């Protein structure tokens, strides 16, 4: 059963980060302007960093290559984005939902950080 569940869990968890990173590339200016609206310093530079964390961490996790390191990259992104863009806007109901969603995703990332990639991973030493 784990032979199916490990790669499926990696896919489902990584997908949100990979798609979000790709969407940031495709709409770079709009995303940068959104970050600037939060008085973010040097939004273009931090946006490139966010894209690197999301795509890099997401792909590492997806393929099970250095999955623990990928989880760390995604945790850095997730905690930062949650604190900067969601917690700061509480108690707005949409932001509360986004914060709770991110906490749930954080739980999944912590599981991969703890246990490694699992079955069908490229890097068997990461288990």
N, C-alpha and C positions, 0 to 999 in steps of 0.2 A: 504493500500500500504506500509506503514512504517513497518508493521508486516513482510514483506518480505525484504524490503530494508535495515533495520538496521542489521539483522544478516548477510545478503549478504555482506554489506559494511565491517562489522567486519571480516568476512572470507577473503575477498579479500585483505584487508589491513594487516591482521595478517599473511597471508600465506607467504609473502616474508620474514618476520622476522623468522618465525618458520622454513621454509626450509633452510634459510641461517644459522641459529643456528645449525640445524641438520647437514648440510654440513660441518660446522666448526668442529663438533665433529668427523665426519667420516674422515676428512682429517686434523687432528689437526696439525701434523708436518709441512705440506705444508703451512697451514695458518700462523702458528707461524713464519716460515721462511720468508713469505711474509711481515709480520709485522716487522720483524727484518730488512728487506731490507730498511725500512723507518726510520731506526735508533730508533725504538721503544724500550724504556727501558723495561726490563723484559717481553718480548712478551708473554710467556706462561701464566703469571699471568693476564695480560690484556686480553688475549684471553679467559680465563675462565670467566672473567668479562663480556666480550662481549657476550659470549654464554648465560650466565645467563640473561643479559638484553634482548637479542633477544628471547630466549625461554620463559622466565618468562613473559615478557611484552606481547609477542605474544599470549601466551595461556590465559593470563588474559583478553586480549582484545577479543580474539576469543569467549570465553565462556561468556563474559559479567560479569565476576566476578571481582570486583574492577577495572573496565575498565579504569577509570580515572588514577589510579595508574599505570596500565599497559601502558597507553599512555605516562605517564611521563617517565617510564623506557625506552620505545622505542624512545622517543624524546632525552633523554640523549645519547643513542647509536647513533641515526641518526645524530645528530648535531656533535658529536665527530668524527664519521667516515667520514662525509662529509668534515669537516675542515681538518682532518689529511690526508686522502687518496685521496680526489678529488680536493678540492680547491687548495691544494698545488701543484697540477700538471697542473693547468690551464695555458695557454689557449688550451691545447690539446682538440680536438673536442669530443673524447670519455669521457673525464673527465667533460667537459661542460655538455654533455648529462646526465651523472650520477649525477652531481650536481643539475641540473634542475629537474631530476626525484626525487631526495631526497627532494627537496623543495616542490614538489607536494605531496609526501607522508607526509611530515611534515604538510601540510595543512589538510590532512585527520585526522592525529593524534590530531591536535589542535581542530578539530571539536568534536572528542570524548572526549577530555579533557574538553571542554566547556559544552557539552550536555549530557555526560554520554553514557552508552551502548545502550540505546533504547530498542526496542521490543525484546522479547525472550532472555533476559539476565538472568543469574543466580541470580545476585545481583540487585534486584529491587530498592534498596536504592541508587544505583549509577546513577540513572537517573536525 
